[in-house]
């Protein structure tokens, strides 16, 4: 597959949008989402050029998402960010404040949390690399992509900690490395290192580096420290550069493994990799750790986000003993 070459001078609007996004070093996931929203916006208005439209058409599209499509507030917010980027950074048009947009309702739901027994059964239903990933998600509280993007250099065995780079909000943080994962993770990295050395011997072994590090340190991509802890089983072609590399494991593979493990463990609750993050936070609070510590480990900007887990802690509905039990 050839790399897609884009330019700010391209006559195609969406290619110019891609070029502006890459200039700002946004992730490929953000690029795909923003371009997709711009395409949907154009199709919604019968393929009119965005330069011929403005704030009124953007309001109509965003309101349509909320009233007709019933999208979540976060989805509508992403669409709004994409269109504002299109107008401000690509077309250089400032839109008036979109105060007439009908906002999607923000659902107030408690997170699904597993009991410690359910977690043990879930982990017991996994094996190999997937078992290590599931254990790591529960033992560290990392998001799925944070775990999959983990580099060898950021695993501190002696200090029993993991450095999470470029987490949500592009923030770094430190979380705990569970004692029970030290030996399995070391054995896993030995296998990964053998795979990396085989790639080098075959003329590959280069990994994608964040932002402009590839230009600043051209040989760093082949070094052991920068390799992904959980590399893919096969090489793939980078859609931007066209370079053949070994990327990290695909998210869907882990999501599928967790669903299958939950089924084997006969857990009736809906379980996803993110459920393990919720369980990590709740169980820490149950064990007496203060909420500020949990907030730092999770990387929450606001402690109010972490406070949601205190609602899950209340036994019997806000800690009340039912009169039936008396």
N, C-alpha and C positions, 0 to 999 in steps of 0.2 A: 504494500500500500504506500503510495507516495504522500509525502507531507503536504499539507495544505498551505500554500504560500499566500499570505494576505498582505495588503498594503493600505496605508492611510490615503493613498491617492487612487485607490481602486474605484472604478465607476459603480461597482455594486455596493449598495448601502450596508448590507450585512457583513461583507468582507471588511469594509472600513470599520464597522463596529468591532469585529474580531481583532483588528489591528490595534485599536485603542485599548481594548481589554488586555491584550498581551503586553502592550507598552507599560501598563500599570502592574504587570506581574500577577494578575488575578489567576485563580486556579482554573483548570480546564472545565471543571464542573460548573463554576460560575459563568464561564464563557458560554457553555452549552445552554445553560438556563436562560441567560440574558438574551442570547440570539433567538432562542425559541419563543420567548415572550414577545420580542419585537416582531417576529414572523406572525405570531397569532394576532397581534394588534393590527398589523397590515391587512391580514385576511379578514378580520372582523369588520373592517371598514372598506370592504370590496376592493382591496389591493391599491388603495390610494397611497400616494407617497407621504410619509410622515411630515415632510416639509410643508405639504399643503394642509396639514391638520395642526391641532394645537391642544390647549388645555381642555377644551370642551370634549374633544374626541377621546382624550385620555381618561377623563372623568366617566364618559359613557362606557368605555371598555372596562374600567375597574369596577364600576357599579354593576355591570353585567356579570362579572365574575362572582360578586357577592350575592346578587339577587337571583340570577338564573342558574349559575353553575354551583352555587353554595360552597365555594372554596373556603378554606380556613383563613384566619387573619394573617398567618405567616405567609401563606401562598399569595394572598393579595398583596402583601407588603413586598414580596420578592418581585412580583410583576410591576409594581409601582417603581421600585428601585431600578429595574431594567429599563423602563421607559424614560425615567428621568436621566439615566445615563445616556440613552440614545439621543435625547434632545440636547442635553447640556454638553456632552463630550464629543459627540459625533457631528451633530448638526449645528452646534454652538447656538442653540436657542434656549433662552430661559423661560420656563413656563410659570405662569402665575400660580400662587399657592392653591393646591387642589382641595379646597375646603368643602366642596359639595359632593365629594365622593361618598357613596354609601359604603361604610366599612363592614367587612365581614365580622361576625361575632366571634370573640375569643372564648373558646370553651374552657370552663374551669373543671378540670378533671384531676382526680388523684392518680398518681402513677401506680402501675402494677408492680407489686413487690413480692418476691418469693420468700418463703420461710427459709431458715438455714438448712432444714432437712430437705426441702425441695431443691436448694442449690446443690447440696451434696449428691442428690439423685441425678440432677441434670449433668453435673460434671462427670459422674460415674457412667453416664450414657454416652460419653465422648471418648475419643482416644487420639493418639498421635498429635499432629500439629493443631488440629481443631480443639483437642482437649486442652492444650497449652493456652490457646487463644481464649477459650471460654473461661479458664481459670484466671487468666490475666485480666480479663474484663471485670470479673467479679472481685479479684484481689486488689485491683488498683483504682477502679472507678473510671477508667478511661472510656471515652467514646470509641465506637468501632473504628472509625477512620484514624483516630489518634493512635490506636494500637497497630493498625496495618501500616501506617506511615512511620512507625518507630524504627530508628536507625541503631545499628550495633553500638555506636559510640555513646548513645544516650542511656544505655543500661549500665548502672553503677552497681556491680555486685558487692564490692567491699562496703559501700555506704548504704546498701539495701534501699536504693531509690531509683526511680526512673524519671528522666527529664522529658517532659512532654513539650515538643517544639511546635510552634505555630498552631496552637489549639484554637478553639472557637474565639473569634475576635482577634486573631493573630497574636495571641499571648502565649508566653512560655510559662510553665509551672513545674513543680516537683511533686511527685506522688510516691507512695510506698511500693517497694518491691517485696512481695510476700516471701517469707523464709521457705515455705513449702514449694516455691517455684524455682529456687536457686539451682538445684541439681537438674531438674527437667529442662530448664531454659539453657543451662550450659551445654547439656548434651545436644539440644536442638541446634544451638549455634555452631557446634562442631560439624554437624551435618550441613548446615548452611554454608560454612566456610569451605567445606570440600566442594560444594556445588559452585561456589564463586571461583575457586581455583580452577575448576574444570572449564568454566566460562572463559577465564583469562587465557587458558591454554588454547582455546578454540578461537581466540581473537575477539572475544566479547568481554563481558564483566563490567561494563560501564553502567552506572546507575544515574537516574535523573537527580540533579541537584536543585535546591530551591533558588528562585530568583536569579541573580546574576553571578552566582558562585561558579558556574561552569566556565564563564569567561575569566573570572579572577583566579580560579584554581583549576586549570584545565585537566590536571591529572587526578584530582581528588575523587572524581566519579568512579575510578577503578580501585580506590583504596578500600580496605576491609571495613574501616570504621563507618563509612558512609553507606554501606549496604543495608538493605531492609532486613529487619529481623524475620519477617515473614514474606519471603519472596514468592513470586508466582512459580508454578511448576514448569512454565514454558516462557520463552521470550516473545516479545511483541514489538510492533513498530510504533514509535512515538508519533501520534497524529500531528504534532506541531513541527517537529524537527526531521522526522523520517528515520531517526536513528533506531536501530534494533537493540532493545534493552530487555532486562528482566525486571518487570515492575513488581509491586507488592501484590499479595493475594487480592482477589476480587471480593468486594463486599458481599455480593449475593451468595458466594460460596459459604461464608460464615453464617449468614442469615439462614440459609437452608439447613446447615448443620445444626444450628440451635433449635430450629423448628422440629427437626427429626429427633433430636435428643430429648426435647420436651415430650414428644409423643411416646418415645420409648420409656421415659421416666413416669409416664401417665400423669403429667401435670395438666390439670384442666384449665389453668389460666392461660391467656394469650402471652406467649413468651417470645421476646426478640433479644438481640444482643444488648439493646439499651436497657432492658429490664434488669440486667446484671448491674448496671451502673446505679439504678434506683435502689437495688437490693444492697449494694455496697454502702451507700449513704445511710440508709435506714438502719442497717445492722451496726454501723459505727455509732450512731446516736443511741441505739439500744445498749451498746456496750459502755456508754458513759462519756464518749468523747464530746467536746463542746462543739457547738454549731459553727464557730469561726474556723476551727480546724478542718471540719468537713467541707466548708465553703472553699478553703484554699486547695484542698485535695481535688475537689471537683472542678475548680477553675471558674466558679460563678463570680460574676462581676458584682452582683447585689446579693446580700444575705437573704433578702426576701425570696429569692429563687430557691435557696436552700431550705427555707422555712417550710416548704411544701411537705418535706419528709417528717416534720413534727406532727402533721395531721395523720400520717400513716401510723405513727407510733401509738396514738391513743387507742387503748384496748377497749373493746366493747362500745364503740361510739363515744368518743371524747372522754373515755375513762369512766363512763357511768356504768354502775351495776344495775342491770335490769331488775325491776321488782319481781319478775318471774323467778329469778335466781335466788330470791330471798324466801 
